[in-house]
Amino acid sequence: MIHVIATIELAPGTREKFLAEFRKNMPKVHAEQGCVEYAPAIDATTDLPVQSKVGPDKVVIVEKWASLDALRAHMKAPHMAEYGARVKDYVRGRDIKILSPA
């Protein structure tokens, strides 16, 4: 199992446009062999003092893949290149963590 936590920094005010494109691509990713989980997340509204917020111009993508080979195939998938072209004007930076269960 491979876990991916990708924090995407966006141009100010473009989060909803980015999420609309992301959601259009989700069914294609979910259909990929080895995809266990793939979904966007934003700050939850809570009153918990321990919460560290990502902010209004970031989205965190939570992914799980059956194997590293499945993740590699995902990264090369044609629909990911098409999606990347559609969101390139929104994305300002990425922080991608690729993790193994401990």
Protein Blocks (a to p, Z undefined) as FASTA:
>chain_A
ZZddddddddehilmmmmmmmmmmmmmmmmpghiabdcdddddddfbfkbccebjkbccd
ddddfbfklmmmmmmpmklmmmmmmmmmmpgbdcddddddZZ
